[in-house]
Amino acid sequence: MNLNAQIKSDIKDAMRAKDVQKRDTLRNIQVAIKDIEVNQRREVTDSDVEAILMKYAKQREDAMSQFKDAGREDLVEKELAELAIVKTYLPEPMSDEELESVVKEIVASTGATSMRDMGKVMGVAKKEIGSRADGGRINLCVKKLLG
């Protein structure tokens, strides 16, 4: 079952179980999926859904830090709960060692030698690694290897 179908199924299950938090979180994700389907007139792939989930998770993390700074622990807990739901649909994140070995292979295959080649390496790395590591971690690893 693809991610889109899994999310639709889980929305129904959450409605039956009266799990409002999960239902609302998954509905928000479903809206973003529907947006791609309607505006771009194409079927979404699992990689599209993973990108949406990564973006949604990043938004939750940003909101959490802002709520923490404002002293709103009730909202921090809500964002944390949403983040936990989203992370169940994302693949297991890469360890730092795994990430570094993949980026080393990419640097070798692209022939990158200096920071000028960073864009070339980042493009290939983001495609190959996908949602197993966020762009910031990939960026730091590439800088470390090329710097």
TORPA-4810 file (N, C-alpha, C, O; in nm, 3 decimals):
<nodes>
NODE_1_0.085_-0.118_0.000_0.000_0.000_0.000_0.089_0.124_0.000_0.183_0.134_0.079_M
NODE_2_0.058_0.218_-0.089_0.140_0.339_-0.093_0.105_0.433_0.022_0.004_0.414_0.090_N
NODE_3_0.187_0.533_0.044_0.169_0.624_0.158_0.037_0.699_0.153_-0.029_0.716_0.255_L
NODE_4_-0.002_0.744_0.034_-0.126_0.820_0.021_-0.245_0.734_0.065_-0.331_0.780_0.141_N
NODE_5_-0.251_0.611_0.018_-0.359_0.520_0.056_-0.354_0.488_0.204_-0.457_0.477_0.270_A
NODE_6_-0.233_0.472_0.257_-0.217_0.443_0.400_-0.270_0.559_0.485_-0.336_0.537_0.586_Q
NODE_7_-0.241_0.681_0.443_-0.288_0.799_0.518_-0.440_0.807_0.513_-0.504_0.834_0.614_I
NODE_8_-0.498_0.783_0.395_-0.644_0.784_0.384_-0.707_0.679_0.475_-0.807_0.706_0.541_K
NODE_9_-0.649_0.563_0.477_-0.700_0.455_0.561_-0.688_0.491_0.710_-0.778_0.465_0.789_S
NODE_10_-0.574_0.550_0.745_-0.552_0.587_0.885_-0.643_0.701_0.930_-0.676_0.710_1.049_D
NODE_11_-0.683_0.788_0.838_-0.779_0.893_0.872_-0.912_0.828_0.913_-0.973_0.866_1.013_I
NODE_12_-0.955_0.731_0.835_-1.080_0.660_0.867_-1.069_0.589_1.001_-1.162_0.593_1.082_K
NODE_13_-0.956_0.523_1.024_-0.936_0.454_1.151_-0.937_0.551_1.269_-0.994_0.522_1.374_D
NODE_14_-0.875_0.667_1.250_-0.872_0.768_1.356_-1.011_0.823_1.383_-1.046_0.852_1.497_A
NODE_15_-1.091_0.836_1.277_-1.229_0.884_1.295_-1.310_0.781_1.374_-1.387_0.817_1.463_M
NODE_16_-1.293_0.652_1.341_-1.365_0.546_1.414_-1.323_0.541_1.559_-1.406_0.518_1.648_R
NODE_17_-1.193_0.563_1.583_-1.141_0.558_1.720_-1.160_0.689_1.795_-1.126_0.699_1.913_A
NODE_18_-1.215_0.789_1.727_-1.235_0.923_1.784_-1.104_0.985_1.834_-1.100_1.054_1.936_K
NODE_19_-0.997_0.959_1.759_-0.866_1.016_1.786_-0.855_1.147_1.709_-0.810_1.149_1.594_D
NODE_20_-0.897_1.256_1.772_-0.908_1.386_1.706_-0.771_1.437_1.661_-0.757_1.490_1.551_V
NODE_21_-0.671_1.422_1.745_-0.537_1.472_1.713_-0.483_1.405_1.586_-0.436_1.474_1.496_Q
NODE_22_-0.489_1.275_1.580_-0.438_1.202_1.464_-0.521_1.234_1.340_-0.466_1.255_1.232_K
NODE_23_-0.652_1.237_1.356_-0.740_1.267_1.243_-0.708_1.404_1.183_-0.693_1.417_1.062_R
NODE_24_-0.696_1.504_1.268_-0.671_1.640_1.220_-0.532_1.653_1.156_-0.517_1.720_1.054_D
NODE_25_-0.433_1.589_1.216_-0.297_1.593_1.160_-0.295_1.530_1.022_-0.240_1.587_0.928_T
NODE_26_-0.356_1.412_1.009_-0.356_1.342_0.881_-0.440_1.416_0.778_-0.409_1.413_0.659_L
NODE_27_-0.545_1.481_0.821_-0.625_1.561_0.727_-0.544_1.678_0.672_-0.555_1.711_0.554_R
NODE_28_-0.463_1.741_0.758_-0.378_1.851_0.711_-0.280_1.802_0.605_-0.255_1.871_0.506_N
NODE_29_-0.225_1.685_0.626_-0.133_1.627_0.529_-0.209_1.592_0.401_-0.159_1.614_0.291_I
NODE_30_-0.330_1.540_0.416_-0.411_1.503_0.300_-0.444_1.627_0.215_-0.452_1.617_0.093_Q
NODE_31_-0.463_1.741_0.279_-0.490_1.865_0.206_-0.370_1.900_0.117_-0.388_1.940_0.002_V
NODE_32_-0.250_1.886_0.170_-0.130_1.915_0.092_-0.116_1.818_-0.026_-0.073_1.857_-0.134_A
NODE_33_-0.151_1.693_-0.003_-0.147_1.593_-0.110_-0.249_1.629_-0.217_-0.218_1.626_-0.337_I
NODE_34_-0.370_1.662_-0.176_-0.477_1.698_-0.269_-0.437_1.821_-0.349_-0.471_1.832_-0.468_K
NODE_35_-0.367_1.914_-0.286_-0.322_2.036_-0.353_-0.233_2.001_-0.474_-0.248_2.060_-0.581_D
NODE_36_-0.143_1.906_-0.455_-0.057_1.864_-0.566_-0.141_1.798_-0.675_-0.123_1.825_-0.794_I
NODE_37_-0.232_1.711_-0.634_-0.315_1.639_-0.732_-0.399_1.735_-0.815_-0.413_1.717_-0.936_E
NODE_38_-0.455_1.837_-0.752_-0.543_1.930_-0.822_-0.464_2.033_-0.903_-0.491_2.053_-1.021_V
NODE_39_-0.367_2.097_-0.840_-0.293_2.204_-0.907_-0.198_2.154_-1.016_-0.184_2.218_-1.120_N
NODE_40_-0.135_2.041_-0.992_-0.040_1.990_-1.091_-0.101_1.881_-1.179_-0.036_1.830_-1.270_Q
NODE_41_-0.224_1.845_-1.151_-0.299_1.745_-1.229_-0.219_1.617_-1.253_-0.201_1.574_-1.367_R
NODE_42_-0.172_1.559_-1.144_-0.098_1.433_-1.154_-0.116_1.352_-1.026_-0.155_1.405_-0.922_R
NODE_43_-0.088_1.225_-1.038_-0.093_1.138_-0.921_0.030_1.164_-0.835_0.140_1.185_-0.888_E
NODE_44_0.013_1.162_-0.706_0.128_1.179_-0.618_0.199_1.045_-0.600_0.135_0.940_-0.596_V
NODE_45_0.329_1.052_-0.590_0.410_0.933_-0.565_0.446_0.929_-0.417_0.422_1.025_-0.344_T
NODE_46_0.504_0.819_-0.375_0.547_0.809_-0.236_0.654_0.913_-0.204_0.659_0.965_-0.092_D
NODE_47_0.739_0.945_-0.300_0.842_1.046_-0.275_0.778_1.185_-0.257_0.827_1.265_-0.178_S
NODE_48_0.669_1.212_-0.330_0.596_1.338_-0.311_0.539_1.345_-0.170_0.549_1.447_-0.101_D
NODE_49_0.478_1.235_-0.127_0.418_1.230_0.006_0.526_1.243_0.113_0.506_1.312_0.214_V
NODE_50_0.640_1.178_0.093_0.750_1.190_0.188_0.799_1.335_0.197_0.830_1.383_0.306_E
NODE_51_0.806_1.402_0.083_0.849_1.544_0.084_0.748_1.629_0.161_0.786_1.718_0.236_A
NODE_52_0.620_1.601_0.142_0.515_1.674_0.215_0.529_1.647_0.365_0.519_1.739_0.446_I
NODE_53_0.552_1.522_0.401_0.566_1.486_0.542_0.689_1.552_0.604_0.685_1.598_0.718_L
NODE_54_0.799_1.557_0.528_0.921_1.622_0.579_0.896_1.772_0.602_0.938_1.827_0.704_M
NODE_55_0.829_1.835_0.508_0.798_1.977_0.521_0.707_2.001_0.642_0.728_2.095_0.718_K
NODE_56_0.608_1.915_0.658_0.514_1.928_0.769_0.586_1.908_0.903_0.561_1.980_0.999_Y
NODE_57_0.677_1.811_0.907_0.754_1.786_1.030_0.842_1.907_1.062_0.852_1.947_1.178_A
NODE_58_0.904_1.964_0.961_0.989_2.082_0.982_0.907_2.199_1.036_0.952_2.272_1.124_K
NODE_59_0.785_2.217_0.982_0.697_2.323_1.030_0.661_2.300_1.178_0.657_2.395_1.256_Q
NODE_60_0.636_2.174_1.214_0.601_2.144_1.353_0.720_2.175_1.445_0.701_2.229_1.554_R
NODE_61_0.841_2.140_1.401_0.961_2.168_1.482_0.982_2.318_1.499_1.015_2.363_1.608_E
NODE_62_0.963_2.394_1.392_0.977_2.540_1.400_0.874_2.600_1.494_0.905_2.686_1.576_D
NODE_63_0.750_2.553_1.482_0.644_2.604_1.568_0.672_2.569_1.714_0.648_2.649_1.804_A
NODE_64_0.725_2.448_1.736_0.757_2.407_1.874_0.859_2.499_1.937_0.844_2.539_2.052_M
NODE_65_0.963_2.534_1.862_1.066_2.621_1.918_1.010_2.760_1.948_1.048_2.822_2.048_S
NODE_66_0.921_2.810_1.863_0.860_2.940_1.888_0.768_2.936_2.010_0.767_3.030_2.090_Q
NODE_67_0.693_2.829_2.024_0.604_2.816_2.140_0.684_2.800_2.268_0.644_2.849_2.373_F
NODE_68_0.798_2.730_2.261_0.884_2.715_2.378_0.935_2.850_2.423_0.935_2.881_2.542_K
NODE_69_0.980_2.932_2.324_1.031_3.065_2.356_0.923_3.153_2.418_0.952_3.238_2.502_D
NODE_70_0.797_3.131_2.377_0.687_3.211_2.429_0.631_3.155_2.560_0.542_3.215_2.621_A
NODE_71_0.682_3.039_2.604_0.636_2.980_2.728_0.501_2.912_2.717_0.430_2.901_2.817_G
NODE_72_0.464_2.868_2.599_0.334_2.802_2.578_0.352_2.651_2.574_0.350_2.591_2.466_R
NODE_73_0.369_2.590_2.688_0.394_2.446_2.696_0.277_2.364_2.643_0.297_2.255_2.590_E
NODE_74_0.154_2.416_2.657_0.037_2.342_2.606_0.046_2.326_2.454_0.014_2.220_2.400_D
NODE_75_0.089_2.432_2.386_0.103_2.425_2.240_0.225_2.345_2.198_0.225_2.282_2.092_L
NODE_76_0.329_2.346_2.281_0.448_2.266_2.253_0.409_2.118_2.253_0.452_2.042_2.166_V
NODE_77_0.329_2.078_2.351_0.286_1.938_2.359_0.200_1.899_2.239_0.212_1.787_2.189_E
NODE_78_0.115_1.990_2.193_0.031_1.962_2.076_0.117_1.940_1.953_0.095_1.846_1.877_K
NODE_79_0.217_2.028_1.933_0.307_2.016_1.818_0.390_1.888_1.828_0.416_1.822_1.727_E
NODE_80_0.430_1.853_1.948_0.508_1.731_1.969_0.427_1.607_1.934_0.478_1.512_1.875_L
NODE_81_0.299_1.609_1.969_0.210_1.497_1.936_0.193_1.486_1.785_0.195_1.375_1.731_A
NODE_82_0.175_1.599_1.717_0.162_1.597_1.571_0.290_1.547_1.505_0.286_1.470_1.409_E
NODE_83_0.403_1.590_1.558_0.532_1.547_1.504_0.549_1.396_1.518_0.600_1.331_1.427_L
NODE_84_0.507_1.341_1.631_0.517_1.196_1.652_0.432_1.121_1.551_0.474_1.016_1.501_A
NODE_85_0.314_1.173_1.520_0.226_1.109_1.421_0.291_1.111_1.284_0.291_1.010_1.213_I
NODE_86_0.347_1.225_1.246_0.408_1.240_1.113_0.529_1.148_1.099_0.549_1.088_0.994_V
NODE_87_0.609_1.137_1.205_0.731_1.056_1.197_0.702_0.908_1.177_0.790_0.834_1.132_K
NODE_88_0.582_0.863_1.210_0.550_0.721_1.189_0.541_0.687_1.040_0.553_0.570_1.003_T
NODE_89_0.521_0.787_0.955_0.510_0.764_0.811_0.641_0.785_0.737_0.653_0.749_0.620_Y
NODE_90_0.739_0.842_0.804_0.868_0.868_0.740_0.962_0.750_0.760_0.954_0.680_0.861_L
NODE_91_1.051_0.727_0.663_1.148_0.618_0.680_1.245_0.649_0.793_1.260_0.764_0.835_P
NODE_92_1.309_0.546_0.842_1.406_0.561_0.951_1.518_0.655_0.906_1.576_0.634_0.800_E
NODE_93_1.549_0.759_0.986_1.655_0.852_0.946_1.792_0.784_0.944_1.818_0.689_1.018_P
NODE_94_1.879_0.834_0.857_2.015_0.781_0.846_2.098_0.823_0.967_2.080_0.932_1.021_M
NODE_95_2.187_0.736_1.007_2.283_0.774_1.111_2.387_0.865_1.046_2.396_0.873_0.924_S
NODE_96_2.465_0.934_1.129_2.567_1.025_1.077_2.673_0.949_0.996_2.721_0.999_0.895_D
NODE_97_2.709_0.829_1.043_2.810_0.750_0.973_2.757_0.705_0.835_2.829_0.712_0.735_E
NODE_98_2.631_0.660_0.833_2.568_0.618_0.708_2.563_0.734_0.609_2.596_0.720_0.491_E
NODE_99_2.520_0.850_0.660_2.508_0.969_0.576_2.644_1.007_0.518_2.656_1.037_0.400_L
NODE_100_2.746_1.004_0.603_2.879_1.042_0.557_2.931_0.946_0.451_2.994_0.989_0.354_E
NODE_101_2.905_0.817_0.466_2.955_0.721_0.366_2.882_0.740_0.233_2.944_0.729_0.127_S
NODE_102_2.752_0.768_0.236_2.677_0.790_0.112_2.726_0.917_0.043_2.744_0.919_-0.078_V
NODE_103_2.748_1.022_0.121_2.795_1.149_0.063_2.936_1.133_0.007_2.969_1.193_-0.096_V
NODE_104_3.020_1.053_0.073_3.156_1.028_0.021_3.148_0.962_-0.117_3.222_0.999_-0.208_K
NODE_105_3.059_0.864_-0.131_3.041_0.798_-0.260_2.994_0.897_-0.367_3.040_0.893_-0.481_E
NODE_106_2.903_0.985_-0.329_2.850_1.084_-0.424_2.960_1.182_-0.465_2.971_1.218_-0.582_I
NODE_107_3.041_1.225_-0.368_3.152_1.316_-0.398_3.249_1.249_-0.496_3.296_1.312_-0.590_V
NODE_108_3.277_1.123_-0.472_3.368_1.049_-0.561_3.308_1.032_-0.701_3.377_1.049_-0.801_A
NODE_109_3.180_0.999_-0.707_3.117_0.974_-0.838_3.098_1.102_-0.919_3.102_1.098_-1.042_S
NODE_110_3.079_1.216_-0.852_3.061_1.342_-0.925_3.195_1.408_-0.957_3.201_1.500_-1.039_T
NODE_111_3.301_1.362_-0.893_3.433_1.421_-0.917_3.450_1.556_-0.848_3.532_1.636_-0.890_G
NODE_112_3.372_1.580_-0.744_3.380_1.707_-0.672_3.510_1.715_-0.594_3.554_1.618_-0.532_A
NODE_113_3.572_1.833_-0.599_3.699_1.851_-0.530_3.700_1.972_-0.437_3.781_1.977_-0.344_T
NODE_114_3.612_2.069_-0.460_3.613_2.190_-0.378_3.470_2.235_-0.349_3.373_2.175_-0.394_S
NODE_115_3.460_2.342_-0.273_3.330_2.396_-0.236_3.251_2.445_-0.358_3.129_2.458_-0.352_M
NODE_116_3.321_2.472_-0.469_3.252_2.516_-0.590_3.161_2.407_-0.646_3.066_2.436_-0.719_R
NODE_117_3.192_2.283_-0.613_3.113_2.169_-0.662_2.999_2.131_-0.568_2.932_2.030_-0.588_D
NODE_118_2.978_2.211_-0.466_2.879_2.177_-0.364_2.738_2.161_-0.422_2.667_2.068_-0.385_M
NODE_119_2.698_2.249_-0.511_2.564_2.241_-0.570_2.542_2.112_-0.644_2.435_2.051_-0.636_G
NODE_120_2.643_2.070_-0.717_2.635_1.945_-0.792_2.617_1.826_-0.696_2.533_1.739_-0.720_K
NODE_121_2.694_1.825_-0.589_2.688_1.717_-0.490_2.554_1.719_-0.417_2.492_1.614_-0.396_V
NODE_122_2.509_1.838_-0.378_2.383_1.850_-0.303_2.265_1.799_-0.386_2.177_1.730_-0.333_M
NODE_123_2.262_1.831_-0.514_2.152_1.786_-0.599_2.142_1.635_-0.605_2.035_1.578_-0.589_G
NODE_124_2.256_1.571_-0.628_2.259_1.425_-0.635_2.228_1.364_-0.498_2.154_1.266_-0.489_V
NODE_125_2.284_1.423_-0.393_2.265_1.370_-0.258_2.118_1.377_-0.216_2.065_1.281_-0.160_A
NODE_126_2.052_1.488_-0.243_1.911_1.501_-0.205_1.824_1.398_-0.276_1.731_1.344_-0.218_K
NODE_127_1.856_1.372_-0.404_1.779_1.272_-0.478_1.803_1.132_-0.423_1.710_1.054_-0.406_K
NODE_128_1.929_1.102_-0.396_1.964_0.967_-0.352_1.921_0.939_-0.208_1.872_0.829_-0.179_E
NODE_129_1.937_1.035_-0.120_1.908_1.015_0.022_1.759_1.033_0.049_1.703_0.965_0.135_I
NODE_130_1.696_1.125_-0.023_1.553_1.146_-0.006_1.517_1.198_0.132_1.578_1.293_0.180_G
NODE_131_1.419_1.136_0.194_1.371_1.185_0.323_1.437_1.114_0.440_1.391_1.125_0.554_S
NODE_132_1.544_1.041_0.414_1.614_0.973_0.524_1.706_1.068_0.600_1.756_1.033_0.707_R
NODE_133_1.728_1.188_0.545_1.805_1.292_0.614_1.759_1.427_0.560_1.731_1.441_0.441_A
NODE_134_1.750_1.524_0.649_1.704_1.656_0.602_1.818_1.732_0.535_1.935_1.698_0.550_D
NODE_135_1.780_1.833_0.461_1.876_1.910_0.383_1.988_1.972_0.466_2.102_1.981_0.420_G
NODE_136_1.956_2.014_0.586_2.058_2.074_0.673_2.168_1.977_0.709_2.286_2.013_0.706_G
NODE_137_2.131_1.855_0.743_2.231_1.753_0.777_2.316_1.718_0.655_2.438_1.702_0.666_R
NODE_138_2.251_1.706_0.539_2.324_1.675_0.416_2.423_1.787_0.386_2.539_1.762_0.353_I
NODE_139_2.376_1.911_0.399_2.459_2.029_0.373_2.584_2.029_0.461_2.695_2.051_0.413_N
NODE_140_2.565_2.005_0.591_2.679_2.004_0.683_2.779_1.895_0.646_2.900_1.917_0.652_L
NODE_141_2.730_1.780_0.609_2.816_1.669_0.572_2.896_1.701_0.445_3.015_1.674_0.438_C
NODE_142_2.829_1.759_0.346_2.897_1.795_0.222_3.004_1.901_0.249_3.114_1.891_0.197_V
NODE_143_2.972_2.000_0.331_3.070_2.105_0.365_3.191_2.046_0.434_3.305_2.084_0.408_K
NODE_144_3.164_1.950_0.526_3.273_1.886_0.600_3.365_1.811_0.504_3.488_1.816_0.519_K
NODE_145_3.308_1.741_0.407_3.388_1.661_0.315_3.460_1.745_0.209_3.571_1.712_0.167_L
NODE_146_3.397_1.854_0.166_3.457_1.936_0.061_3.543_2.049_0.116_3.627_2.105_0.045_L
NODE_147_3.522_2.083_0.242_3.590_2.198_0.302_3.731_2.177_0.340_3.796_2.269_0.391_G
</nodes>
